[in-house]
Amino acid sequence: MERFWMVYVEDKASPRHKHTAFELAKAEAERLAIVEGERAYVLEAVGYARPTTVWESLTCTKEE
């Protein structure tokens, strides 16, 4: 997994853009803090969860 950072502004929508360098995320946080008049946090991804696939049949069939 490649490292990335996202910027979260308090009381605003969830972050959507992945920054590939901390410096880019920091600059964006500074810009958004001024524009939005709110704190802007730089968040670093520390891991991830993968979904598992489980097959569940909606019909009951009996093989004969």
C-alpha positions as CSV (number, residue, x, y, z in Angstrom):
1,M,0.0,0.0,0.0
2,E,1.3,3.4,-0.9
3,R,1.3,6.1,1.8
4,F,-1.1,8.9,1.3
5,W,-2.7,11.8,3.3
6,M,-6.1,13.4,3.2
7,V,-7.4,16.7,4.6
8,Y,-10.4,16.9,6.8
9,V,-12.1,20.2,7.7
10,E,-14.3,20.2,10.8
11,D,-18.0,20.2,10.2
12,K,-17.6,19.7,6.4
13,A,-17.9,16.8,4.0
14,S,-15.6,13.8,4.2
15,P,-12.2,14.0,2.5
16,R,-12.1,12.7,-1.1
17,H,-8.7,13.5,-2.5
18,K,-5.6,11.4,-1.8
19,H,-2.4,13.4,-1.5
20,T,0.8,11.5,-2.4
21,A,3.0,13.7,-0.3
22,F,2.6,15.2,3.2
23,E,3.8,18.6,2.0
24,L,0.9,18.7,-0.6
25,A,-1.7,17.8,2.1
26,K,-0.2,20.3,4.5
27,A,-0.5,23.1,1.9
28,E,-4.1,22.1,1.1
29,A,-4.9,22.1,4.8
30,E,-3.5,25.6,5.2
31,R,-5.5,26.8,2.2
32,L,-8.7,25.2,3.3
33,A,-8.4,26.6,6.9
34,I,-8.3,30.1,5.5
35,V,-11.1,29.6,3.0
36,E,-13.4,27.7,5.3
37,G,-12.5,29.5,8.5
38,E,-12.3,26.2,10.3
39,R,-9.5,23.8,11.5
40,A,-8.2,21.6,8.7
41,Y,-6.5,18.3,9.8
42,V,-4.0,16.3,7.8
43,L,-4.9,12.6,8.1
44,E,-2.4,9.8,7.3
45,A,-3.6,6.4,6.2
46,V,-2.2,3.8,8.6
47,G,-3.8,0.7,7.3
48,Y,-6.9,-0.7,5.6
49,A,-9.6,-3.3,5.8
50,R,-10.5,-5.6,2.9
51,P,-14.0,-6.9,2.4
52,T,-14.5,-10.6,2.3
53,T,-16.9,-12.2,-0.2
54,V,-19.4,-14.6,1.2
55,W,-21.9,-16.3,-1.1
56,E,-25.4,-16.6,0.2
57,S,-28.1,-18.3,-1.9
58,L,-31.5,-16.6,-1.9
59,T,-33.2,-19.8,-3.0
60,C,-33.0,-23.3,-1.5
61,T,-32.3,-25.9,-4.2
62,K,-31.8,-29.5,-3.6
63,E,-29.5,-31.5,-5.9
64,E,-30.8,-35.0,-6.6
